[in-house]
Amino acid sequence: MRLGKTNLEVNKNGFGALPIQRCSVEESTEILQKACENGINFYDTAHFYTDSEEKMGIALEDVRENIYIASKTAAETPEVFWSDLETSLKSLKTDYLDLYQFHNISFVPKENDEVFKAMMQAKEDGKIRHIGITTHKITHAHEAIETGLYETLQYPFSYLSGKEELDLVEKCKKLDVGFIAMKAMGGGLISNSKASFAFLNQFDNVLPIWGIQKISELDEFLSYDKNTILDEKLQAEIANDKKELGEDFCRGCGYCMPCPEGIEISICARMSLWVRRFPTEPHLTEEWQEKMAGTENCIECYSCVDNCPYELDIPRLLKENYEDYKNILSGKTKV
């Protein structure tokens, strides 16, 4: 597919490199090289993703000219911007990035902002080729694409998305802004990769980036192609997921953190969904029981709510999840 006004021709399977933080160098190298050997040519990482860039540099240095590399900076000043960019280039073992994105920062940089001027200077210097932005806030997304300054928008989009997100995808198409879909597996709450691929396959302007940390996960996405369509069976499975999850659920983005009381909000606020959908996951251990009990320490300061891009009532979600969690532990609720 063509990634909007960048004119980059990319494989419909994009590689999201955040999860390879959790892999060894040997594991990440095997995964990344197999992805490249099988035609995946778009790789998304970020300065913020600990050693993700470094692992990509090790694995993909020899095929640099055959792939597109996108990275991100959370810089809000020129000084931090240049430091982040130079670190990313060094870690990725390249002298340019195909796409450089502002990473979920607190405002949308415009032409007169010093940090955007730095981005433009980097483009003039040949250190970056295209400019994008990532955000979890719908208002920031609209503001960014309406400026005409950004060639791509990276935003959460999956079959759990609603009308607002669908309208945003359509708006990007009209403005020729490439739409990069993050959280395409619902922040880990979706287990049906085929349904996810088929749903996103309907949109010719949407590039999903799958967060991959296992060869088996890569193999799943490599098995799908343009003929993987949203048939009645997959539509029914999607409808069931949407009914079970609803709209008022934590996506696990983590922007609510840190909590002043030490609560692991991004897990605790969706714990009952985890144990219902993935009962084999180790979330009923004594360690997690203790962490869930800690949600009772919530002082309802609402700092998490202020930081939540989805404006969720997090204190209420913590209470509801802990009550359901206790019922599951006691056997009152079956999973």
DOLO-452510 format. One record per residue (C-alpha): residue number from 0; residue in one letter; x, y, z. Coordinates in steps of 0.5 Angstrom, whole numbers, plus 500, padded with zeros to 3 digits. Layout:
# residues N
<atom NUM A <X Y Z>> ...
END
This chain:
# residues 335
<atom 0 M <500 500 500>> <atom 1 R <502 507 499>> <atom 2 L <503 511 506>> <atom 3 G <500 517 504>> <atom 4 K <504 523 502>> <atom 5 T <510 520 504>> <atom 6 N <509 516 497>> <atom 7 L <513 510 501>> <atom 8 E <510 503 498>> <atom 9 V <510 499 504>> <atom 10 N <508 492 506>> <atom 11 K <501 492 509>> <atom 12 N <504 488 515>> <atom 13 G <508 493 519>> <atom 14 F <513 491 525>> <atom 15 G <512 494 531>> <atom 16 A <518 494 535>> <atom 17 L <516 496 542>> <atom 18 P <516 489 545>> <atom 19 I <523 486 542>> <atom 20 Q <525 490 549>> <atom 21 R <523 484 552>> <atom 22 C <527 479 548>> <atom 23 S <534 477 548>> <atom 24 V <539 480 542>> <atom 25 E <539 473 539>> <atom 26 E <531 472 539>> <atom 27 S <530 479 536>> <atom 28 T <535 478 531>> <atom 29 E <532 472 529>> <atom 30 I <525 475 529>> <atom 31 L <527 482 525>> <atom 32 Q <531 478 520>> <atom 33 K <525 473 518>> <atom 34 A <521 479 518>> <atom 35 C <525 482 513>> <atom 36 E <526 476 509>> <atom 37 N <519 475 508>> <atom 38 G <517 482 505>> <atom 39 I <516 486 511>> <atom 40 N <519 493 510>> <atom 41 F <516 498 515>> <atom 42 Y <519 498 522>> <atom 43 D <517 502 527>> <atom 44 T <521 504 534>> <atom 45 A <522 510 539>> <atom 46 H <528 513 543>> <atom 47 F <523 511 549>> <atom 48 Y <523 504 547>> <atom 49 T <530 502 551>> <atom 50 D <534 498 547>> <atom 51 S <529 497 541>> <atom 52 E <533 501 537>> <atom 53 E <540 498 538>> <atom 54 K <537 491 537>> <atom 55 M <534 493 530>> <atom 56 G <541 496 528>> <atom 57 I <544 490 530>> <atom 58 A <539 486 526>> <atom 59 L <538 490 520>> <atom 60 E <544 494 518>> <atom 61 D <546 490 512>> <atom 62 V <539 491 509>> <atom 63 R <538 498 511>> <atom 64 E <537 500 504>> <atom 65 N <531 495 503>> <atom 66 I <527 497 509>> <atom 67 Y <524 503 512>> <atom 68 I <525 505 519>> <atom 69 A <521 510 523>> <atom 70 S <523 512 530>> <atom 71 K <520 517 535>> <atom 72 T <522 523 540>> <atom 73 A <518 526 546>> <atom 74 A <522 532 545>> <atom 75 E <519 538 547>> <atom 76 T <525 543 546>> <atom 77 P <531 543 540>> <atom 78 E <536 541 545>> <atom 79 V <533 534 547>> <atom 80 F <530 533 540>> <atom 81 W <538 533 537>> <atom 82 S <540 529 542>> <atom 83 D <534 524 541>> <atom 84 L <535 524 534>> <atom 85 E <543 523 534>> <atom 86 T <542 517 539>> <atom 87 S <537 514 535>> <atom 88 L <541 514 529>> <atom 89 K <547 511 532>> <atom 90 S <543 506 535>> <atom 91 L <540 504 529>> <atom 92 K <547 504 525>> <atom 93 T <544 509 520>> <atom 94 D <545 516 517>> <atom 95 Y <538 517 516>> <atom 96 L <531 516 518>> <atom 97 D <525 515 513>> <atom 98 L <520 517 518>> <atom 99 Y <521 521 525>> <atom 100 Q <515 522 529>> <atom 101 F <513 527 535>> <atom 102 H <512 522 540>> <atom 103 N <505 523 544>> <atom 104 I <508 530 547>> <atom 105 S <503 535 550>> <atom 106 F <502 539 544>> <atom 107 V <502 539 537>> <atom 108 P <508 542 534>> <atom 109 K <507 548 529>> <atom 110 E <511 552 524>> <atom 111 N <513 557 529>> <atom 112 D <515 552 535>> <atom 113 E <522 551 536>> <atom 114 V <522 544 536>> <atom 115 F <518 543 529>> <atom 116 K <524 548 526>> <atom 117 A <529 543 529>> <atom 118 M <525 537 525>> <atom 119 M <525 541 519>> <atom 120 Q <532 543 519>> <atom 121 A <533 535 520>> <atom 122 K <529 534 514>> <atom 123 E <533 539 510>> <atom 124 D <540 536 513>> <atom 125 G <538 529 510>> <atom 126 K <537 526 517>> <atom 127 I <530 525 516>> <atom 128 R <526 524 510>> <atom 129 H <519 525 512>> <atom 130 I <515 528 519>> <atom 131 G <510 524 523>> <atom 132 I <506 525 529>> <atom 133 T <503 520 534>> <atom 134 T <498 521 539>> <atom 135 H <493 518 543>> <atom 136 K <488 524 544>> <atom 137 I <483 525 538>> <atom 138 T <483 532 539>> <atom 139 H <491 532 538>> <atom 140 A <490 528 532>> <atom 141 H <485 532 528>> <atom 142 E <489 538 530>> <atom 143 A <496 535 527>> <atom 144 I <493 533 520>> <atom 145 E <489 539 519>> <atom 146 T <496 543 520>> <atom 147 G <498 540 513>> <atom 148 L <505 539 516>> <atom 149 Y <505 532 518>> <atom 150 E <505 526 513>> <atom 151 T <503 521 517>> <atom 152 L <499 520 524>> <atom 153 Q <500 514 528>> <atom 154 Y <494 513 532>> <atom 155 P <490 507 536>> <atom 156 F <486 503 531>> <atom 157 S <483 496 531>> <atom 158 Y <476 493 531>> <atom 159 L <474 495 538>> <atom 160 S <475 502 535>> <atom 161 G <468 507 534>> <atom 162 K <466 512 530>> <atom 163 E <470 517 532>> <atom 164 E <476 513 530>> <atom 165 L <473 511 523>> <atom 166 D <472 518 521>> <atom 167 L <479 520 523>> <atom 168 V <481 514 518>> <atom 169 E <477 517 513>> <atom 170 K <479 524 514>> <atom 171 C <486 522 513>> <atom 172 K <485 519 507>> <atom 173 K <482 525 504>> <atom 174 L <488 529 507>> <atom 175 D <493 524 504>> <atom 176 V <496 523 511>> <atom 177 G <498 516 512>> <atom 178 F <495 513 517>> <atom 179 I <499 508 522>> <atom 180 A <495 504 526>> <atom 181 M <498 502 533>> <atom 182 K <494 498 538>> <atom 183 A <492 494 533>> <atom 184 M <491 488 538>> <atom 185 G <487 493 543>> <atom 186 G <493 493 547>> <atom 187 G <494 486 548>> <atom 188 L <486 485 549>> <atom 189 I <485 482 542>> <atom 190 S <487 475 541>> <atom 191 N <484 474 534>> <atom 192 S <490 476 530>> <atom 193 K <486 474 523>> <atom 194 A <480 478 525>> <atom 195 S <485 484 527>> <atom 196 F <488 483 520>> <atom 197 A <482 482 516>> <atom 198 F <479 488 519>> <atom 199 L <485 493 518>> <atom 200 N <485 490 511>> <atom 201 Q <479 493 509>> <atom 202 F <482 500 509>> <atom 203 D <487 502 503>> <atom 204 N <490 508 507>> <atom 205 V <492 504 514>> <atom 206 L <498 501 516>> <atom 207 P <498 496 522>> <atom 208 I <504 496 526>> <atom 209 W <504 489 530>> <atom 210 G <507 489 536>> <atom 211 I <511 482 535>> <atom 212 Q <516 479 540>> <atom 213 K <515 471 538>> <atom 214 I <517 468 532>> <atom 215 S <510 464 533>> <atom 216 E <507 471 533>> <atom 217 L <510 473 526>> <atom 218 D <508 467 523>> <atom 219 E <501 468 524>> <atom 220 F <501 475 521>> <atom 221 L <506 473 515>> <atom 222 S <500 467 514>> <atom 223 Y <495 473 512>> <atom 224 D <495 477 505>> <atom 225 K <490 481 501>> <atom 226 N <485 475 501>> <atom 227 T <484 475 508>> <atom 228 I <477 478 508>> <atom 229 L <472 480 514>> <atom 230 D <468 474 513>> <atom 231 E <461 472 517>> <atom 232 K <465 468 521>> <atom 233 L <470 473 523>> <atom 234 Q <465 478 524>> <atom 235 A <461 474 529>> <atom 236 E <468 473 533>> <atom 237 I <469 481 533>> <atom 238 A <462 482 535>> <atom 239 N <463 478 541>> <atom 240 D <469 481 543>> <atom 241 K <466 488 542>> <atom 242 K <460 486 547>> <atom 243 E <465 483 552>> <atom 244 L <469 489 552>> <atom 245 G <465 495 551>> <atom 246 E <468 501 550>> <atom 247 D <469 503 557>> <atom 248 F <476 499 558>> <atom 249 C <483 501 559>> <atom 250 R <488 500 553>> <atom 251 G <494 499 557>> <atom 252 C <498 505 554>> <atom 253 G <501 507 561>> <atom 254 Y <500 515 560>> <atom 255 C <496 515 567>> <atom 256 M <503 513 570>> <atom 257 P <506 513 575>> <atom 258 C <501 513 580>> <atom 259 P <503 516 587>> <atom 260 E <500 510 591>> <atom 261 G <504 505 587>> <atom 262 I <498 502 583>> <atom 263 E <500 499 577>> <atom 264 I <494 502 573>> <atom 265 S <495 499 566>> <atom 266 I <494 492 569>> <atom 267 C <490 493 575>> <atom 268 A <484 497 571>> <atom 269 R <483 492 566>> <atom 270 M <485 486 571>> <atom 271 S <478 482 570>> <atom 272 L <478 483 563>> <atom 273 W <485 479 563>> <atom 274 V <483 473 567>> <atom 275 R <477 472 563>> <atom 276 R <480 473 556>> <atom 277 F <487 469 558>> <atom 278 P <485 465 564>> <atom 279 T <492 461 563>> <atom 280 E <496 468 564>> <atom 281 P <499 468 571>> <atom 282 H <495 474 574>> <atom 283 L <492 470 580>> <atom 284 T <498 469 583>> <atom 285 E <500 471 590>> <atom 286 E <504 477 588>> <atom 287 W <498 480 583>> <atom 288 Q <493 479 589>> <atom 289 E <497 483 593>> <atom 290 K <498 488 587>> <atom 291 M <490 488 586>> <atom 292 A <489 489 594>> <atom 293 G <493 495 593>> <atom 294 T <488 498 589>> <atom 295 E <484 500 595>> <atom 296 N <490 505 597>> <atom 297 C <487 509 591>> <atom 298 I <486 516 594>> <atom 299 E <482 519 588>> <atom 300 C <487 524 586>> <atom 301 Y <485 524 579>> <atom 302 S <492 525 576>> <atom 303 C <491 519 572>> <atom 304 V <484 521 569>> <atom 305 D <488 528 568>> <atom 306 N <493 524 564>> <atom 307 C <489 519 561>> <atom 308 P <488 520 553>> <atom 309 Y <481 516 553>> <atom 310 E <478 520 559>> <atom 311 L <477 514 563>> <atom 312 D <474 514 570>> <atom 313 I <480 510 573>> <atom 314 P <478 510 580>> <atom 315 R <472 507 578>> <atom 316 L <475 502 574>> <atom 317 L <480 500 579>> <atom 318 K <474 499 584>> <atom 319 E <470 495 579>> <atom 320 N <476 490 577>> <atom 321 Y <478 489 584>> <atom 322 E <471 487 586>> <atom 323 D <471 482 580>> <atom 324 Y <478 480 581>> <atom 325 K <476 478 588>> <atom 326 N <469 474 586>> <atom 327 I <474 470 581>> <atom 328 L <479 468 586>> <atom 329 S <473 466 591>> <atom 330 G <470 462 586>> <atom 331 K <463 466 586>> <atom 332 T <465 468 578>> <atom 333 K <467 463 574>> <atom 334 V <472 464 568>> 
END
